[in-house]
C-alpha cells in the first residue's frame, strides 16, 4: 500500500526447480503480484475504449512493454515496465463474446461500485462520491507506468500520451501520480507507519517465508489455473488461454486525513509518548513497525526494522484478550493469524503506493489530497477481498466487540468506538472519526501475457 521504492523480487533460480512444487509460468505471469520493480514513482492511467478496434490496437502495441515475473527480476526498471489490467466491461468493449463474458464470476461482472453495500462503503465512501470516473461503466482498463524517479515518470507519461493519439477511441478518463515520501530508506505511508511487513509467500516461487508468516500458500489462491489450498481449481473463466495465469485485482484509492489523525492523537494523549502509544494501539504496531505483541510498553525501532523478528508472533496464546494488541486494532483485523479459521484461503497480495505530498509534522491541514492507492490481488474477490472488507474491516461485532470498525481504514462516521483493554479498567474511545476516505475503486482482471495477446487478436465487433 505504500510507495513503490524497494526492490522486492523473488528467487527465480529456486522457482525453476521442478518436482518440488507446481511449476509457475514466470514468462506468462505479469510481474505485478510476484515482485516489485525498483521504482520510486509510478503513474496510474484509467482508460476507456470507445472503439473495440482502437482498444485492441492499444493493447497489441503495449504487450511487449508489459513486465513479466521473470523479466522484472533480471533487469533495471525503465519505461518498459508497464502493468495492464482490464475491467469486465473492458473485456466486453474489446469484443470478448457474451458467452465467454458470462463465465466470469458475478462480483467481477458487477464491478466494485455495484458491490458497495457488501463492502461496507457507505456515506463519504460511497461510489456516488468517487472521483476520476472510477464508478463509471466506461472504465475499461488501467495502465500502470513504473519509473525510477519523477523525471522518468514524466517521460513515461509523455510516451504513453503520444501512443494514445495513435489508438482510435482510446481515451484517458483520469490519472494518478505516485511517488515516495521521505525518508526514503524504508516503505511507509502518510500516517508514518512502516509498511510491507506482512505478505504471503507463494509456493513455487522459491522464496522463504519470514518467521511468523506461515507456510507458503498454494499459487491457486492468487493465480488462476493452479491448485489452491483445497486442490484443483474449478469453474474458471473461459477460454483457458484467457484465465490461465491471470488474477483478480481490487483497486482502492484511499485518502488519508493526516491532520485529523494528528489532532486525534493530541486529543487523547497529553504527551508525545502518550500520542505514540495511542497510534500504536490503533494500528497494532508502533510506527517503527515493532508489533505490540512483542513490544507492548515501548517502541523498539530495531525490532520494527528486523524482518526476521517483526512478524514472528501470534495472538491466541500470547495475547488472547488484547492487552498488548487490541482486538480491534488494524493489523489484528486484517490478519487475525491463529485466532481465525481457514486463514490460508483468505491471504491476499498487496501492491500500490503513496500519492500526494508529505504534510510536515506540526503543519495545519493544507487542503491537498494525499493517501494510498492500493491493489489487492487474489483468485476470488468474494472469498478473499470482499470477506476481508465485510467481516474484518467493517463488521462492528468482529471479535464480539459490539460497536467497532477498523480504526484506520474502516468506514467511520463518528458513531463507532475503539476499545483498549487494560487492567483493571479498559479504556474505550468513543466516536472514532474517519481517518481515511475511499475516493474510488474498481475490480480488474490481470491477464497473463498470452491472454493479452488473445484479447488483442479478437475479431472486429464495431
N, C-alpha and C positions, 0 to 999 in steps of 0.2 A: 504493500500500500504506500510505501514511501518512495523517495527519489531513486531513479534508475542510475545508481552511481557506483555499484560494486560489481566486480566480476564474480559470478556465482554459477560456474559451469560444472557439468557432470563429468565423470571419468569415462570417456568413450572406450578406452582400452579394455576396461573391465566389462563394459556393456557388450563388447564384441565376442565375448566368450560364449560358446554355445553349450547346451546341455544342463546348465545350472538353472536358468530362468527362461521365460518366454522371450524370444528374440524380438527386440523392438526395432522398428524400421526408422533409424535416425535420419536417413536420407529423404524420407517422405514426411515425417512429422515436423510441423513448424516448430521453431525453437522456443516460442513464447512461454510455454508451460514447462519446458525442460530445463532451460538455462537462461540466464540474463546476459546480454551483451554488456561490455564495459562502457555503458553510456551514462553520461551525466545530464543529458537533456533528451527530450522526445516531443513529438507533436502528434496529437490525435486528430485525424480528419474524418468527419462524418459525412457520408456521401449519399446522393440519391441518383437513381438511374431512370431518366425519363425515356430512355430508349434501351431495349434489351440488347440491340446490336452494339450500341455505344458501351454498355456495361460489360459486355463480353470482350470488346476490344480493349477496354481499360484493364480488365483482368488479365488478358493474354499478354499484354505488354509489360505487366508488373511482376509476373510469376518468377522470372529469373532474378529479381531483386529480393524475393522473399527468403529470409534466413531459415535454414533448416537446423534441426537439433545437432546434426553432425558438423555442419559448416561453421556455425557461430562459435563453437568451442575451439576452433582451429585458426581463426582469423581475427585481425584487428577490425573493430567495428568501423564502418564508414556508411556512406549513403546507400549501400546495398541493403542494409538490414531493415527490411520492412516486414510488418506482420499484417495479414489481411484476414478479416472475418466478416461474415455476412449474416444478415437477419433472415427470418423466414420469408418476409415479403421481398427481400433482396433476391433470394433464390427464385421466387416467383417471377420477379422482374427480369431475371437472367434467362428465363424460359424453361425452367425445370417443369416437366409435365405435372398436372394436378394429381395424378395417381401416385406419383413419387413424393410430391409435397405432403400428401396425406399420411405418409409413413413416418413423418417426424412426430415426436410426442406433442400432446396438446399444449403444454405450458410454453413450449418453444413457438408453436404456431400462433398462440395468442399474443405473446410478447410480454415484456415486463410491465408495461403500463397497464395492461388489462388485468394483471395479477396483483395490483397494488393492495387490495384488501387481504389477500393471502400473506403478503409480505409485511403487512402492518404499516404501509406507507400512507399515512393519513395526515390531515392538517397541512402544515407547511411542506411536508414531504410528498404530498400527493402529486401525481403526474400533471394535474392542471397547472401546477406551479413550476414545472420543469422548464429549462431553457435549452436553446440550441437545437430545437426540433427533435429532441430525443424521444418524445412521446408520439411523434408523428408516424403515420403508416408509410410515409415517404422516406424514412430512414432505411437504407438498404445495405450499407456496408461501412466499415471503418478501415482506414489505413493508418497504421502506427509507424511513424518515421523515427528511427533511433539515431542519435548523434553523439559524438564525443563531447561536444560543448554547444553553447548557444550559437556561435557563428556557423558551425557546421549544420545545426538545425535550420538556420535561415537558408543555407544553400539547399538543403533537402526540400524545404518548403517551396522555394523558387523552382526547383527542378520538377516537383510534382505539379505545381501550378501550370507550368508550361506544358506538361504532359496532358493535363486535364483538358486543355484547349483543343487537343487533337482528338478527344473522345466525345463524339456527339452525344449530347443529352446527359452527360455525367457532370453533376454539379455539386459544389460544396455546400452542405447545409450549415455546418458550423465547425469550429476547430477549437483545440485547447492546447496551449503550450505548457510543457512541464520542464522543471529543472530543479536541481538540488538546492537546498537551503543550508547555510553554514551552521555548524562546522561540517566539512566535507569528509572527515575521516571515518564516519560511520553513518548508517542509514537511520533516519529519524523523521518525524513528521512535525507539524507546526505547533502542537502542544508540547513538544520537546521529548517525547518518549522514543527510546531506541526501538527500532523496528527490525523485521526479518529474523526473529528469534525462534520461531516455531513453524517449520514447514515439513510436510511429509516427504519421505524418500520413496521413490517409485522402484519397485522390484524390477531388476533387469537393467538398471542404469549403471550399476557398479558403485554407486555412491553408498557410503556407510552412514546410517543414522547416528546423530549425536546422542549421548546418554540422555535417557528420558523421553526420546522422541518416538519410541515404539518401533516395532519391526517394519521393514519395507512393505509398502502397500502394493497389491496387485495392480498392474497397469490398466486393467479394465475399469478401475474406479475413476480414471482420468481420460483414457483414450479408447474410443470405440473400436470394437473388433478384437479385443484381447480378453483373456479371462479376468473376472473380477473376484472379489473375496468370496463369492458363493459359487464360482465355476464359470462355465462358458456363458457369455452374454447372449441374450436373445432379444428379438423384436427391434433390431437395428434398422435405421432408415435405409432405404433402397435408392439406387443400386449400391452394391457393396463398395465399388470404387469411390463412391461419394462419402460414405460413412467411415470407412476404414482409416484409422489414424487421425480421425477428427475428434474434436472436443466441443462441449458447450461452454460458453463463457458469459458470465453475468457481469455487466459493467455498471458501476455506480460512481457518480460524481458527488462527492460529499464535502460540502463547505464546512470548515472548522471555524467556530466563533471564538477566536483566541482571546480577545479582550474580555468577553463574557466569562470564559473559563478562568482567567486570571482573577477577575473580580470575585468569582465564586470562591476560589481558594483563599483570597484575602478575607472574605466574609466569614469563613468557617475556620480560619487559622490565624491566630494573633501574631505569630512569629513566622519567619521564613521556614523554619524547621517544621512547624505545625502545618504550614501550607503544603510542603512537600509530602508530609505524611498523608494528608487528605488526597493529594494527587495520586499517591501510591495505592491507597485503598480503592479509589475509583477504578484504576487500571488493573490492579493485582500485581504490579511490578513498580519499583521505583523508576524514575525517568531514565536512570542509567541502564535499565534492563534487568537489574537484580530482582528476582522473584521474592515476594513477601513470604512465601512458604519457607524459603531458605534464609531470608534475612528480614525477619518481621519487625525489628525495632529500629534499625538504622540502615541507610543506604550502604551498599558495598559496590562501588564502581568497578572494581577488579572482577567481582563475580559477574556483574552485568555484561562485561566485555568478553567473558570466557565461554566460548561456545561448547566446551566440554563440561561445563557446570551449570550454566544459566537456564537449562531446560530439564535438568535432572531432578524432577520432583513429582509427587503425586498428591492427591487430596484425601482419599478415603481413610488412610491411616495416619498421615502426617498432620492433616488439618480438617477433620471431618465437620467441625462446626463453624469454620470460617473465622477463627480468632486471629489467624495470620492474614489469610486472603479471604475477604468477604465472599459469601456465597453468590452474591450478585455482581461481583467485580467483572470487568470486561473480559479478561483472559479466562476466567473460570466459566463464564457463559460460553464463549466461543470455542473453548476446548476443555470440556469437563473432565477429560482424562479418565481416571478409574472410577469416577462417580456417575458414569453414564454407560449404557449398553450399546453394543453394535457400533463402536466408535470407528472401526476400520472401514465402515460403509458411509461415514459422514465426513471423511477427510476431503479437503479441497486445497487447491494450489492458488496462492495469491500473487498477483503481479500488479504493477502500477507505479505511481509516483506522486510527488507533491506538485501543486500548482500555486501560483501567487507568491508574492514576496514575503520574506520574513518580517514579522511585526516585532520590532526591537523590544526588549524587556523594559517595562515601565511606560511604554508608549500607549497613548489612547487609541481607541478604535479609529482606523484611518478610512473606513468605508470601502476598502479594497477586498475583493473576494479572494480567499485562499483556502486550500484544503487538500484533499486526497482524491485522486482519480484511480479507482481500483478495478481490477478484473479478478473474478473468481472462476477458476477452471475446474470442470468436473465432467462426469459421464452422465449424470442425472440431475437436472435442475431441481426436480421435486425432492428427491431423496437427500440431496446434499445442500444446495444453496437455499431453497425455499424452506426446508426444515430448519436450517440454522437461523434464518430470518424470523420465521414464525414462532418457533419454540425457544431457541436460545436467546435471541435478541429482544423480542418484543412480547413474550408471554409474561404477564405480570406475576404469575404464580410459579415461575421457574424456581425449582428447589423449595416449593411451597412458601415462597417469600410473601405472596399475597398482593402486593401493590408496587412492584418494581419492574423496571425495564433496564436494559443495558445502559449504564450511566454515560457511556461515551458515544455510542452510535445507535442507541435505541430511539424510537420515536417518543420524544418527550414533549409535554405541554404544560408542565408545572404542577401536575396532579399526582405524580408518582414519587416514590421515596427511594432512599438508599440506606440500608442497614449496615452498620459497622459493629459486629459482635465484640463485646468487651466484658470482662468480669469486673465487678459484679453486675453492672448495668450496661446494656448495649446502647450505642449511640444511633439514633435514627435521624437522618437528614431529610426533612420533608420538602416537597415541592422542587424536585430537581429540574433545573431549566434545560433547555435544548442547547447542548454544546456543539451539535452538528445538525446540518440540514441536507437532505438529499436533493440535489439540484438537477438530477437527471439520471437515467438508467436505461438499459436495453439488454435483450438477450441476443447473443450472436452465436453462430456456428463457426468454429475454427477448423477449416478443412485441411487435409493433407495436401501435399504438392500435386499428387496425381488427381485428387479431387478438384483442385483449382483448374487443372488442365481440362478435366472433363467438363466443368461448368463453362469454361471459355469456349468450348467446342460445340455447345448446344446449338440446335438448329434455329433458324430465324423464326420469330413469332410476331414480329412487328407488322 
